[in-house]
């Protein structure tokens, strides 16, 4: 394998939908180095089941998609960001189709399904419930065909390199544990989510908040971290992963039943099972609280639907549940909420620019305010697609301007990495995840938030010696957790995915703003 280069034109950190789409956009402007933490195929994009939302059906309008997005965001969406998302989404999806993405069809027409809080059936899907994987496949084939793009797998980006207030490159641990510095004209963070800050998550193991933590350490502004979306329906079985059970299951008519096997969602919201995710997650949490048993679950019920259609429509979910001896077409499926998606992240403008010159961010790691306090289902893949392209367009223009003034910085010497103790690191991570789940989960209160901020701050002094990949992940998990907890403590209201028992009402007069953390300072803007 060729050695990592010491310099390039563009660095893209992450190979999910935002990173791949950005790489394609950048390829005509210079050399692109796309760094994947593991395989290119291992990202949150690959696990996105339900689909990608866009106003493409005959009975839909961009205006309606915008209205649904703003409503789900509970008053905190950046309306301009949301408008860009829904207006630029359809042509970006048409582009995907032209590049070979095979969405499911009914005859010759694209098939659309409905998900929670959508007023129309506007969610495109592929292979039933493998939409993210199909989009990732097509985008990767498109990008891999472009000679300007170099993909490197199993290269773990640990930190940003800052010089004179500008981000000039990244520090990377290669597969053998050797540290390298790579310099570029501009860097895009497309590192995805942070689900593994929590003990229960639908995210793959790579989602450890790396991009947010790196950007924070470098001095970038971080916004809206208190808004973490908990997916209402994750498989809940002992010794089984918290496998995502797509919202599309409820879109197709599945019910939620409590421990007494009674439907409960109609008493919480007029849209019942199709209520916004934050509402459904809190309703389940309340039903579990009524039972007051640590191992209690509620149930997803598809048994009233046509069994063959269920198996055909959701082949991946069906096969996965069968591995645990649950036939979703004929049996109730035990579920509980799990950490799923971060609405907040590295603060950017509408073209991906962060508060640090030459650093950009797109996708889940970024925060434009597009999702507000609660993301509308199936807008996540759309965000990566739309804003990955926009950030790359900005980076291309930036490269042309920078070439007139300066060359890429020369490489510097790098200290060799040292290994931590694996058992100690895992114990540390589990401690952080447990504290986050207990005190900064679906329902929060001031007492618990103050306690967790104190305990997490104390843990900073006990971090395992940094050096290997897992110790870097441990540091990132702790840093991202603290950002979430501090932001949640500062927002003394309930809005969207952030619900506080001590402040159960929305407070527009004081908190109709976005939280912004920079260093140790936190405020609202």
CORSUL-V259852 format. One line per field, one symbol per residue. phi: phi as a letter, one per 20 degrees, with the letter a starting at -180 (. if undefined). psi: psi as a letter, one per 30 degrees, with the letter a starting at -180 (. if undefined). burial: # if it has 24 or more other ideal C-beta (glycine too) atoms within 12 Angstrom, else .. A space follows every 10 residues. Layout:
phi: ???
psi: ???
burial: ???
This chain:
phi: .ffffebbec ddepceffff ffggfegedr fdddddfcfg edbfgfefeg qceaedffdd bggfffgfff ffflndffff fffggfeefg fffgfgffeo fdffcdmeef edcdcgmeec ecefbclmcc fgffffffff ffffeeffed eceldefdbe edclndedrc dceegenfec dcdbfbcdec enebgefdfd beffffedmf fffgffffof fdcmffeded ffcdgccfmd ffffdgffff feofddcefe mdfcfgedbf elfdfggfff ffffgfffff flcfdfbdce cdfeefgffg fffcffffff fffdmceffc cfdfbbfbgc bdferffcef cnfefdgmdc bbnffecenf eleaffgmef fffgffefff ffgfffffff ffffdbefff fdfcffecee egffffffff ffffffffdc efccbfffff fffffffffg edgggfregf fffgffffff ffffffffff eeadblfecd fecfdfcfgd cebefcdcme ecbcc
psi: kklklflaek kjjkhaeeee eeeeefeffa kkjjjkeblf gjleefgjee akkkiflfgl keeeeeeeee eefhggkjee eeeeefefee eeeeeeefgg kjlkljbfkk kklklkgkfl jgjklkhdhh eeeeeeeeee eeeffjffkk kjlhjjjelk kkkhfkjfal kkkaefgkkl kkllelkkjh fbagfgflej lfllffigge eeeeeeefgl kkkhffjkkj kejkkjkkgk likkjkffef efgklkkafg gkkfefffkf gbfglleeee eeeeeeeeee ehkfglllkk jgfflkeeee eeeieeeeee effghjjfff lkjklllkke kjelakklag gfkafkkgkl klaffljfge fbfjkkkgfe eeeeeefeee eeeeeeeeee eeffellkll llkkklllka jeeeeeeeee eeeeeeeefh beklleeeee eeeeeeeeff fgkkkkdlee eeeeeeeeee eeeeeeeeef jilkkbfjkk efiflkieee ghlkkkkjbf kkak.
burial: ...##.#### ########## #######.## ########.# ########## #######..# .#.####### ########.. ######.### .##.###.#. ####.....# ########## ########## ########## .###.#.### ########## ##...##### ####....## ########## ########## ########## ########## ########## ######.... ########## ##.#####.. ...##..#.. #.######## ########.. ......#### ##..#....# ..######.# #....#.##. .######### ########## ########## ########## ########## ########## ######.##. .#.....#.. ......#..# ....#..##. ########## #####..##. .##.###.#. ..##.##### ########## ########## ########## #.#....... #.######.. .#.#.
